[in-house]
Amino acid sequence: MSILNVEHLTHGFGDRAIFEDVSFRLLKGEHIGLIGANGEGKSTFMNIVTGKLMPDEGKVEWSKNVRVGYLDQHSTLEKGMTVESVLKSAFGWLFEQEERMNEICDALGEANSEDMDAMMEELAVIQDNLTLHDFYMIDAKVEEVARAFGLLELGLDKDVMDLSGGNRMKVLLAKLLLEKPDILLLDEPTNYLDAEHITWLKRYLQEYENAFILISHDIPFLNEVINIIYHMENQHLDRYVGDYSKFQEVYEVKKSQLEAAYRKQQQEINELKDFVARNKARVATRNMAMSRQKKLDKMDVIELAAERPKPQFNFKVGRTPGKYIFETKDLVIGYGEPLSKPLNISLERGQKIAIVGANGIGKTTLLKSILGLIPALEGSVELGENLEIGYFEQEVKGENRNSTIQEIWEEFPAFTQYEVRSALAKCGLTTKHIESQFRVLSGGEQAKVRLCKLINRETNVLLLDEPTNHLDVDAKDELKRALKEYRGTILLICHEPEFYQDIVGAVWDCSKWTTKM
């Protein structure tokens, strides 16, 4: 039985087409991986099927009485919301029912006998519904799930905007779990999650009885939880049965077959055109020429999709720094309250280190304290000599109305327009991306613009905070290659062992230093 039907979907932004006549259906129990390069429209597709965005053309139909749970990579949490209020919002529809129940009770005193019967009947249905969905145990359920996600330690009264990106994602996941939806829609859920909670989510999805659609560039994670792949490419959506590895195998075969058919057809077209050109003027062969021209006119011409530009990340290495990049002396990091014990650590020239550990224990705070962006609570950081630091920030806040070209030009005012466009193209961005506003780009495309700033500046130290978030498979592979070849020093926060284990020579585990475990 089909839970979701999408028929003849067409959509675009300005003159940039995202989908062209796309159809899709979700069947009961299907565990779908929705994949594709950055900017192909995966998040846009999710926004259309959830009704957040109206398509230019086409129809989206859900089965009746289906409750959809959507975890969006840009889910809106606002200042003033507490952890508890967000978790309790999972039961919003039950609170609405309670409100209706109270309205009925208030109105009963003035109702005539006929209205009273109808009201009592509605009241009974609402009370049964509230009991069935454990409405009177909401506080206990919220506490239970908050404990499982480590949110009780943060404090249920904590403002969600004061939490790290990873802890905000945990709050949203916990809310989704409390909702118990019929269908899960998950957009990059492993971004900002630590290894422990990625493992938990993997197990949850493996045991999930209902259908879900999952967008992810984390291939090992995808392979563990999905049984159907939908591949989004060049405005189309194609279905493959099996995991990502099986998809790759079938996709390569299909691509080779199409290329072979294209070459064969092109040869036939050239031969037909040549015959027509040589024979259309001669009376004796004119009919044969006309016949071949008709064949040409009726031919369904095979078109090969334009190859997406593959990114090239080559970091420029600056002058040689001193032996020590930084040393800390009894450094205590935190915002108001300590996140770490006194730290005495150092980073030497040429070292490549990964920083790992659970969300909210101070990994990002450590980087910012080293850079002097956050003052130390105690102790000090001493930076080395001749440092040229490149910093990739995990989250860039604020509404950016720059065009993509302006974004690079402001960083490199001496560049010509050709140099700006060339630099962005090398990072895998097309002309349409380059001429768009930065804010309308996908998360992965924005990350590529930010990486463009980094690779065009000479550095001898890179401080990278979750640089793989949102990046597609090609961009991740290219970034990994570039970091392995980089001759400078690297301090890298990353939740993907498959990415960092071939780059770094050592791992710093923040859980050994933190006061938050």
N, C-alpha and C positions, 0 to 999 in steps of 0.2 A: 504494500500500500504506500502511495506517495504522500509524504508529509509536507513537502514544499515543491511547488512547480514554478519554474521561471521559463517564460516563453518569449522568444524573439526580442530579447533585451538589447537595446542600443543606447549608448550613453557616451557623452564626451564633455570636456571642459574647454569652452571657446572653440578653437579649430583643432583641438587635440582629441581624437577619437580614442575612447577607452575600450568599448565593446561594440561589436557589429553583429547583430542578429544572433545573440547567444541564448541557448536553451539549456536548462539544467533541472534535474529532479533529485530530491533527497528521499531515500526509502527508509523504512523503519529499521533501526539497528545498524545502519551504515556508519562506519567511522571514516570520515573523509578528510584527507589532507589536501588543502587548496594551496597550490604552489605556483611559482612564477618569479621572474626577475623583478627587481625593484621598479615600481612605477607601472607595472602591467595592470593594476586596478583591483588587487585582492581586497584591500580595505574598503574601496569604493563599492565593490560587489556586496560586501557584508552590510554596508550602510544602506544599500538599496533593498536587500532582502529583509532588513529589520525596519524599513519604512523611514529611516532617518533622511534618506535622499530619494527624490522622485526621479525615475529614469526618463530619458527623452522619449523612448518608445518601449513597448513591451508590457508584459503582465507578470505580476508576482502574486501567487496564491498559496496561502497556508491552509492546512486542514483545520477544521473547526476545533475550538477549545484546546489548541496547542499552546503551551506556555513556553516561551523562548527565553533562555538565559544568554546574555551577550557580554563577553569580556573583551572590551575594546582596548587597543594599545593607547588610545587617547581618552580613556574613560574620564568623565568629568567629576572631580572631587573639588570641593570649594572650601575656602577658609570658613571656619565656624562649625564645620561638620566634625563630630567626634567619631572615634572608632566605633563606639556603641551605636550611635545614631545611623551610621552607614550600614552596620550589620542588621539593625532592626528594620531598616528600609526594605530588606528582603521580604518582610511580611506586610508590606504596605497595603496589599489588597485585602489582607485580613483585618487590618486596622480600619480600612474603609467600611468593611462589613460590620465591625463593632460600632462604628459611628452611625451607620444606618440602623442598627439594632437599637441604639439609644434614641434616635429620632422617633422610631416606631413606639417605643415605651413612653416617650413624652406625649405622643399624639393619642395614645389609647384612651386617656381620660375623657377626651372630647369626641370620640368616634361613635357613630351609630352602629347598631348591631351588625348590619351587612358589612360595613367597612372593617369592623372589629374582627370578623371571621377571617377576612382576607389578610389583615395585618398579623393576626395570630399565626396564620399559616406561613407567612413570610418570615416571621420571627423564629418559628420552629426550624425552618430550612437554614437560616443564618446560624442559629445555635448549634445545629448538627454539623454545619460546615466548620465552625470555629473549634468544636470539640475534635472533629475528625483530623484537623490540621494542627492539633496540639497548641492552639492559640494561648491557652492558659499556662503553657510551659515555655513560652518564648524566651524569657530571661535565662532559664536553665540551658536551653539549646544554644543561645548566643554565647553563654559562658563556656559551654563544652567545646564549640568550634573555635572560639578565640584561644582557648587553652591549647588545642591541637596545632594552631598556627603560631604559637608563641606570642599572641597579641595581648594576653593578660599582663605579661611582664612590661609591655610598653605602657599599659594603662588604658582602660576603656574610655576614659574621659579625655584622652589625648587628642588634640586637633590633628586631623589627618594630613593637613598641609605642613605640619612640623615633622612628619615622618620621612624616611628615605624613600626613594623610588621603589625599591624592592619591598619595603614594608607596606607601601600603599597598594602594590600589586597583591600582596598577601590579603589585605583587607578586602579587596574586590573579589578575590578568589573565594574567601570565606563567605562573603555575602552570596555569591553564586551557589555555593554548596548549600547554604541555608534555604535558598529559593527552591531547590529540588526541581528544576525545570524539566520539561519533556525533551527539549532539544538544547544542546549547548553550542554556542558559536564562540570560538576562541581565537583572538587575533594576537599572535606573538605572545602567548602566555609565559614562556620561559624567559623573556627579557626581564632583567632585574631580579629574577629569582635565584636563590642560592641552590647548591647541589642537593641539599637535604629536601627542599620543597619541590624541586624538579622531580626527584625520585618519588615523592608523595603523589604529585600530580600524574606522573606516568602510571603509577599503580591504580589511581582512581579512574583514569581513562581506560585502562585495560579492562577494568571490572565494570565499566559503565554500560548498563543494559540498553539505554536509549541511543538515538543517533547524535552525532556531533560533526561539526565542520571546524577544522583546525587549520589556521594559517601559521606556518612556522618555517624558518630557515635552518632550524636545528635538526639535521638529518638523522643522527642516531636516535633522537627523541621521537621523530616522525615514524621511523621504522618500527619502533616498539609498540605504537598505539593505533595505527591506521590500517584499513584493509582496502581502501579505494583512493586513488589519486585523481584529482581534477587539475589539469595543467593549463594555466592561463598564459597565452602567448599571442602576440600580434592580433589582439582584439577578439580572439576565439578561446573557447573552453573545451578541452578534450578529456574524455574519461578513460582511465586505465585501472584494471583490476589488479590488486596487489599492493605491496609497499613501495617505497621510493626506489629501492634498488631494482625492483622488477620494472618500474616505470622507465628508469634510465635505459635498461636493456631494450625494451620494446620501442621506446622513443628513437633510439639510435638506428634501429632496424627500419622504422617507418621513414626516418629522415633520409637514410641511404637509398631506400626504394623510390622515394619522391624525387631525389636528385637524379637517379638513373633514368626515371621516366621523363624528367624534364630535359635531360641531355638528348634522349632518343627523339622526343617530340621536336626539340629545336633543330635537330638534324633534318627531320622530315619537313619542317616548315621551310628551312633554307632550300631544300631540294625542290619543293613545290614552287616557291617564289622564283627560283632560278628558271624552272621550266616555263612558268607563265611569262616571265620577262623575255625569254628567247623565242617563244612560239605564238604569242598573242597577235603579232602583226602579220603572220603568214596565214594565208587563206586555208591551206591544207591542214594546218595544225591548230587553227583558232578554236575549234570546238573542244579539243582536248585541253587546251589552255584554260578555256572558260570553265570546264568541268573541275579542273584542279583549283581554280580560283574559288569556286563554290565550296569545295572541300575546305579550303583555307578559311573562308568566311564563317563556316559552321563549326569550325574546330573549337573545342573547349580548351583554351590555352592554360597550361599549368604555369602557375607563378610561384617562384620560391620567395619565401618571406625574407625581408632584408635582415642580415645578421645584426644582432644587437651589438653595439660597441662594447668590447670587454675592457674593464678598467686596467690602468697601468699605474701602480703606485711605486714611485722611486723616490725615496727620501734623500734629500741633499744633506750631506754631512759637513758640519762646520769645523772650526779649528779644534785642536786637541785641548781638552780641559785638564785641570789638575788631577792628581791621583784620586782624591775623594770628591764625589759629587755632592754628598751631604753627610753630616754626622749629627745625631741628636744626643742631647745630654739631659737625662731624666725628663724627657718630654711627656707631658700629659695633654692629650687632645680631648676636645669635646665642645659642646655648646652649653655653657652654663654649668652643666654637671659633667664629671669625667667619663670619657668613653674608654680610656686605657689606663693601665698601670704606667709608672714611669718607664719610658722607652729609651734604651741606649742602642741605637742601630745605626748602621752606615751603609752607604752604597758607593762602590768603587768604580772608577772608569772602566767601561767595557762590559760590566756585568749586565745580565738580562734576568730580571726577577719578576715572578708573578705573585700578586697579592690575592689570597683567597680567604673565604670565611663567610659566615651567614650574613644576611642583610641586617643593617642597622647597628653593626658592631664597630664601625668607624673606618672602613677602608677608604671611602671618598674623603672623609674628614682628615685622614692621615695625609693624603696627597695635597689637599688644600692647605694643611698646616705647614707642610714642607715648602709650598710655594709662597707662604705668608698671606694667603687669602683669608685664613681664619687664624686669629691670634691663639697662641698656646695658652692653656690654663696654668701650666707650670713648666719649668725647664726651657730649653731652647733648641733651635735648629741652626746649624752653621753650614752655609752653602759653600761649595768649593769655588775655585777661580776659573775664569774664562768659560762660564756656562752659557750655552745657547739652548734654552729649554723650549720644547714644543709640548703643549698641553692639549689633550683631547678630553673635553668635559662630557660627562655622562648625559646630563640633561641641560639643555639650553632653554631657559624660560623667557617669556615675553613675546609679544606680537611683533613679528618682523615683516615689514611691508616692502623691504628691498626686493628688487629683481635679483635673480641669481647672478647676473653680470655685476650689478652694483656690489653685491656681497663680497665678491673677489676684488673688485676695483678699489673698494675702501681699504682693503688689507694691503693691496699692491698698487698704489696710485701711479707708479711709473710704468706699469704695463700698458701696452697698446691694446685696443679692442681685440685684435687678432690673437695676442698672447693670452688674454683672459679666456677667450673662447677655446683656444687650443688647450689651455690648462684644464678647463672643465671637461672637454671632450676626452682627454686622456684619463679622466676619472670615471668614464663610462656614461657620461650624460649626453643626450642628443640635443640638437638645435632647439627643439620645442621645450625641453627642460631648461636649457640655458636662458631662453627668453621669457620663461615663466617667473611669477613671483615666488620667492623662496618659500613662503608659507603654504603654497598649494602643492608643493612637492611631497612625495611620500616620505616616511621616516627614513628609508634606506637612501633615497636620493638626497635628502638633507645631510645625512651622514657623509655621503660622497663629497658634497660641497665643503663640509667642514674638514674632511681629509685633504681636499684640494689646497686649503689654506696651509695645512701642515707640511705637505710635501714640497711646496714651492718656497719654503723658508729654510735657510740653513740652520740645522740643529745639531747638537752633540748629545742631547739627553731628550728622551721621549717619556712623558708621563701620560699614560693612556688609561682612561676610566671606561671600561666596557665598550671598546670600539667596535665590537662585532654586533651589537644590538641593531636590529633592523636590516643589516647587510644581507644581500642574497648570496647564494653559494659561490658564484664566480668572484664576487667582490671579496668575500671572506678568504677564499683560496689565494687571491692575489695579494691581499694584505698580509697573510701569513708568510708568503714568499718574500715580500718586501721587508718584513720585520726580521726574518731569518738572515737576510743579506745586509741589514743595516749595521754599519760599523760603529755606531754610537752606543750609548747606554740606554737601557729600557727598564721602566718600572710600570708593570701592566696589571690592572685589575680586570679579571675575566672569570666568568662562571662556566666556561666551556673547556674542560681539560683537552678535548680533541684539538682545540685551536692552539693553546699555549704550550703544550708539553714538548713540541718540537722546536720551540723558539727559545725558551728560558733555560738557564742553567740551575736555577734554584727557585723554591717556592716559600713565601712567607705566609704562615697561617695566622691570621689576625685573632683567631679564637684563643690563642695562647697569651695574648696581651690584654684582651678586652675585659672590661668590668661588667659587660652586659650578658655574660653567659650564665 
